[in-house]
């Protein structure tokens, strides 16, 4: 009896498969070192399907769903458990919901597998998963943290071709390798019954692994950064978001003292060559009127600080609001109302103060569901009563439609992305298409404590740098501040949970990559093709009966 036959005879076989898949996903995900195990995560799912639906056992579909859901839950819990530190309720909701959503493309594949030849069912799985990820990037309950292409954030040298495909190319790679390995392990290398049965897939596996990595390393080693150098400073004040940062905190540091810390740290590194200074997300958290910012004590202090450095452009996070006044109808979906103010919107915002002291605001537009926004309020309005408080303001934040680019007097443009926005590839590419030469990320990763969360968030920035070939300056309140060059290398990373400030010269690229120009074209195309495959399988099943091939 072979090893696999003995394993199949074990009554705990399905559980062992689920746990093995979960282990591979956990061990492969950043910042874990065994990235190559990502090429095994679907193999147990393929086996589970053959052991249930494939053998037509009693309640096969329900059992396959149950084991698949358990597997996806292990994937989610083992890699994003740290969300619990910020919001236990939100973490549980995210784990339960996202695990269910991840089972849907697998169940759709199982449906197609019953009605189409196996080879085409694998093509369908690839399309279903790409479509799922693309939808997850764009709908109201968006949580693309675990999109498969992100698995290579730590091994960014393997995926320099993301400048063509984006992270969706990594998803395709993962799925193809899983399919090949499954066929090699369980079917002796046969692709499917029929013409090509005796072709060994071992060669295809070796080719499929070595060629993308080899091409990527060739690009990485020969890539030369483009553009003139510009000096950036990124400040990390390290103010505890739980106990010090916000006005209702136990050991609240007065806003004036926080601001003095920002200025003191910044002045340690400012030179005559410094052009851009970054302060983190929510650096200024007292809710400021955007029209009257200069009248606040904090505003006057910042203007006075800026007068000393006329060459400097400042980007800082803050909480702001715009007042619409008394109106008969609600001016925006997110507008709030107070009798003495009328309608107004509150924003998780970025303030840009250029050399001429002119101020511009950017409003964070990829908002965290259940934390910063209530998606589909007709369905989830109850969340507005329980939404997690990220510092003094609750409920729905406002947002904007366009990706603003902030320019200095030399027409050097930066993309003012805030926290969660930086995990969205096409969203970030919109900044570049609008003229940004650099990506600026301002964030507050201290909510997750000393967990993999802040490390994953930093490493995802390498993928954004590669996709657009843009240098990145990253300022974190707590977490890790750093610079990222156009190859994806992380430069001068700060230590976790320390006050620090870093200065570096980054090159201002003006060229567009294929991905920058076309965005998530793979995901968009897959959505339409997935629909076609599903309908074709449905029609085929109705007109010709089930043709499932069981080897």
N, C-alpha and C positions, 0 to 999 in steps of 0.2 A: 504494500500500500504506500503510495507516494505521500509526501508531506501535505500536499493540498487535499488529497483524499482523506487523510486523517483529520485535517482541519475541518473539512466539510461534515465529518461524522460527529464533531463536537456539538453538543446542544447549545453551547454559547457562541456558536459560529457567527451569527449575525451581529451580536454585541461586539465580538472581537474585531470584526470588520469595521464597524462604526468607530470603535476606539482607535483602531489603527489609522483610519483616515483622519480622525481628529488629531492624533499625535503628529502625523505628517504635516498637516496644515499649521499647527502650532509651531513645530520645529522649523518650518520653512519661512514663517512670516517674520518680517523685521521686528525686532533686532536679533532674532535667533540666527544661528550660523548655518543651518542645514538647508539652504535655499533649494537645493536640488530635489528635496523631498516633495516640493510642490508638484512634481511630475508624477506623483503616485496618489494624489488625493482622491481622484475619481475612480481608480481601479477597484477599491472595495465597493463602491456604489454600483459599478457595472456587474460585479459578482452578485451583490445583493439582489439586483434585478433579475438575474438569471435563476437565482435560487428561489425566487418568489413568483413573479409574473411569468418568467420563462418556463417554470415547471407546472404552472397552472394549479398551484396548491390552493387550499381553501382560504378565502379572503386574501388572495395574493396582492391585489391592489392596495388594500388597506395596510397590510403588513409592510409592503414596499414603501408606502408613504411614511409609516411610523419609523422605520429604520433610517430612511433618508432624512426625515426631520431631525431625528436624534443626531445624525452625523452633522448636519448643518448647524444644529445648536452647539455642538462641541466646537465646530469651527469658530463660531461667533464668541462663545464664552471664553475660549482659551486665548483669544487674541485681543478682544476689546472689553474684557472684564473690568478694566480700569475706569470705565465710564461710571461705575458704581460709586467711586470716590466723590463724584460731583453730584449725582442724583440717583439714588438707589431705585426709585420708581421709574425714572427714565431709562435706566440701564435694563431693568427687567422688561419694560415695554419694548425696547430696542432689540433685546436678545430674542424674545418670543416672536416679534413681528418679522424681523429680518431673517430669522431662521426659516420661518414659513415661506417668505418670499423667495428665498434661495431654493426651496424645493420645487417651485413652480416650473422653471425650465427643465428640471430633471423629470418631473412628471409628464411634461409635454413631450420630452424625448421618448419616454416609455410608451406613450400613446402612439407616437409615430413608429416606434420600433415594432409594434404589433402589426402595422399595416404597410410597411415599406421594407425593402431589402436593408440588411444591417448597415452596409456601407453608407447608404443615404440617410439612415437614421443618425449616424455619427455626424454627418454634415449638418443635419437638422439640429442636433444638440449644440454644435458650435454656434449656429445662428440663433438658437433660442437663448443661449447664455449671453451672447453679445447683445442681443435685443434687451434682455433683462438688465444688463449693466447700463446700457444707454438710457433706458427708462429710469433707472435708479439714479442717474446723474441729473435728471431733469424734472422729475415730478415733485409734488409737495412733500412727500415723506422720504425725500432723498437721503440716503446714507451709503455712499459709495466707498467707504473706508476699506472694505474688503474686496473691491474689484480685483480680479486675479492678476491683472497687470501690475498692481502695486506691490506684488510679492517680491519684485526685483529691485525695490528701492535701495536695499542694502548692497546689492550686486549690480549697481547701475552700469558697471563696465560691460555687463552682458547684453545690455539693451540700448546701445547707442543709436540703433535704428528706430527708436521711438520718435526721432525727428521726422520720420516718414509715417509711421503707423499710429503714434500715440500709444498710451497704455493698453489700448484694445489689441494691439499686436501681440503684447505679452499674454493676454487672455487666449488668443488663438494658439499661441505656442504651447501654453500649458495644456490645453484641451487635446491638441494633436498628439503630444507626447504621452499623455495618459491613455489615449486610445491605442497607440502603438504598443505601449508596455503591457496593456491588458491582453491584447491579441497574442503577444509573444509569450506571456506567462501562462495563459490558459488555453490557447488554441494553436500552439506550436508554430506560430509565425504566419498562419493563414490570415489573409486579409478578410475574405469572406468566401462562402461557397461559390464555386464557379471558375471562371477563366483564370484568375490569378491566385488560386488556392495555394500553389506551391512556392510562391514568391516569399522568401524569407524577409520578414520585417526588421530583423536585427540590423541590417544595413541601413534601412530607412531610419531606424532609431538613432544609430550612430551619426548618420548624416544630419538628421533633424536636430540633434543636440549640438554637434560640433560646428555646423555651418553658421547658425545665428550667433553663437558665441565668438567664433573666429572672425566673422565679419565685424562684429561689434568691437572687439579688441583692436582690429586693424583701424577702424574709424577713430577709436579712442586715442590710440598711440600716434596717429597722424593728424589729429584735429588741431588746428591753430585758431586761437581765439581772435575775434575780429573787433575792431573799433578802437577809439581813443580811450585812454584811461581817465576815470573820474574817481575822486576820493569820497568815500562814504564813511560815516560813523554810525554804529548801531549800539544803543544803550540798553542795558539790562539792570533795572533798579532793584529787582528781587524783593518786591513787597508782597507779603503773604495774602492771597486773595480771600482766605478764610478768616484771618484774624486781624489784618492790618489795613487792607486796601480800602474798604468801603465804610461809609459813615456809620452803619449799624454794626460794625465789627467790634469784637471784644477789646482788641488793642489798637483801635483805629489811630492811624497816623494822620494828623490834620493835613488837608490838601496843600496848604502852604508849605509844610515841611516836605511833603512828597515832591512838590515842584522844585524846591531847593535841592533835593537829592538829584533830580534829573539834571538840573543845571550844573551842579558840582561835578557829577560824573562826566557830563558832556564836555565840560571845559578842560578836563584832563587830556582830551585827545584832539580837540579842535586845532587845526593849523590854518594858515592862509590859503592852503590848497583845498580845504574841505568844502565840498559843494552840497552834500546832502547829509542831513542828520535825522536819524530815525528814533522815535520814542514809541513804546509798545502800545498795543491795543488797550483801550480804557485807561491810558496814562492819566488823563484828566477826566474824572468820573462825575464830578458835580454836573448836573444837567444844564448845559449852556444853551442860551438862545443864539442861533447862528447869526442873526442880524446884529446882535448886540454883544458879540464876544469880546470886543475890545474894551467894553465898559466894566467887565468883571475884574476883580483883583488879580486873578490868575492870568487873565488876558493881558493886563497891563504889565505884569511881571515878565511874561513871555516876550512882549514887544520890546521891553527894555533890554532883555537878554539878547534879542535878535539885533538890536541896534549896534551892539558891540562887534557883530560879525556880519557885515553887509554882504559878503559873498555867499552866505549860508542860506540853504533852503531847508525848512523844518517840516517833517511829516510826523504827526503825533495822533495817537488814538484818543478819542474822547466820546462822551455821551452828549448828544445835542438834541435840540428840538426846533421845529418850525411851526409857527403859529398861523393858522388860517383865519381865525376869528369866528364870529357868529355867522353861520350859514344854514340854509334850510336843509341841504342834503350833505351827507358825509363826503368830503372831498376825495378821500382815498380809502381803500379797503382797510388800512391799518390805523386810520385816524382815531384818536381818543377825544373825549369831550369832557370839559369841565365848565360849569356855568359861568365862572368869572373869566375864562379864557376862550371859550368856544372850542372849535376843533383844532387839534394839533397832532403832529407826528413826532415820535421819539426815535432816535437813530443810534445804532452802534456805528460810529462815524470815524473818519479820518480827516484831520485838518491839515491843509498844506499852506504854509506861509512862505512866500517866495522872497527874493532879494528886495523887492520893492514894498514889502510888508503887505502885499495883496493876499487875501485869504480865499481859499477854495475848500469845499467840503466834498467828501465822498461818503456815501451811505452804503454800509455793508449790505450786499444783496443776496448772497447765499447764506440764509439764516438757518440755524440749527433747529430742526423740527422739535416742538415740544419744549424748547428752551428759549428760543428767541422769536419763534413764530408758531401760530396754531394753524397747521395745514387743514384745508377743507373745513372751515369753521362750522358749516352746517352739520358736519358729522362729529367733529372733535371739539366743539365749543367748550365742553367741560374742562378741557386742558387749560383754558385761560385762568381757571381758579387754582390750579395746582402747578402751573409752570414754575420751573426752577429759577430761583432768583440769582442772577449773575451780577449782583451788585446794585441794589437800590432801585432798579427799574424792572418791572415785570410786564407780562403780556406781549403783544405783538410789536416788534420794531418795524419802522418803515424801511423802505428800500428804494432803489432807483433802477431804471431800465438800462441805461448806457454804462459802459465801462469807461470811467473818466481816466484821463492821463494828465499828470501834473508836470509842467515844464518849467525849467529854469530859464534864465536870460540867454543861455547859449542853445536853447531849443533842445536840451536833453530831457527826455520824458521818462517818468517812472510810473509803474503800475501800482496803485495803492491798495493792495489786497489785504484783507483782514481775516486772520485766523483760518477758519474752516474753508474759506474760499480757495485756499491754495491747493486743495486736493482735487480740484476740478480742472481737468486738462483743457477742454474746449473753452470753458469760462475764462481761464487765464489767457488763452490764445487770443481772445477778443481784445484784451488790453493791447497785445502786441500788434494786432491788425489796426488798432486805433492809434498806433504810433509810439508805443512805449519801447524804450531802449533797455530798460532795466525792470526787474520785478522787485518790488519792496513788499515784504511780508511783515506785518505787525501783529503780534499775537500775545495771548496770555495762557500758557499751557500749565500753569500752576494748579489748575483745578484737578488735574489728574494725579497730582502728587508725583513721587518718584517711582513711576511705573513705565511700561513700554510706550504709553500713549505719547508723551512728548518726544520720545526718540523716533517713533514712527512718523510723527508729523514733520519733524525736521528732515528725515530721510526722503519723504515724499517730494520735498522741494528739489531734490536732485533730478527727479523725473520731469518736473516742470522746466528746469533749466535745459535739459536735453531736448525735450519736445520743441522748444522755441529757440534754443541756442541763445538764451539770455542769462546774463549774470543776475544773481539774487543777493539782496541785502536783507537780513532777517533780524528783527528786534523783538525779543520776548521779555515780558515782564518777569516771569519765571519760566523755566524750561531751558532751552538752549538758544542763544543768539549765535549767528554765524554769517559767513558769506559763502556763496556757492558760485563757482565759475561756470562757463558755458559747456564744459564737459560733464558737469555734475559733481565735481569734487567739492567737498565741504571744507571750507577754510576757516581757520581761527575759531573753532567752536568753543563757546564758553563752558565752564563747568556748570552742572546743575545746582540751582539754589544758592547762587552767589551773586553779589553785586559786581558788575563788570561793565566795561565799555571797550569796543574794538574799533579799529580803524583799518581800512584797506582800500586799495585801488582796484576798481573793476572796469572791464572794457565794455564800451557801449556799442553793441552790435546793431546794425540797421537792416541786415538781410532777413528774409522770411524763410522759414523751413516749409517743406511740403505740408507738414502737420499744421503749422500756424495758419497757412492759407486755407486749408480744407477742414480743420477741426476733427470732430469725431465722425468722419465719413464712414468708417467701418461699422460703427454702431448704428448709424442712420440707415445704411444699406441693409444691414442684417435685420432690422425691424420689419422691413417690407418682405424680405426673402423668407423670414421666419413665418410670417403670416401665410405666405404662399405654400410653404411646406406643410404647415398644419392643415390648411384647407385641402391640399392635395391628398394628404394622408386620410383625412376624413372622407373625402369622396371615394378614394380607392377602397377604403374599408367597407363603404356602403355598396359599391358596385361590384367588387370582385371578391369580397370576403376577406377574412384575416389571412395573411400570408406569412406569419411570423416564422422565421428560420431558426430552428434550434439545432445548433451543432452538437 
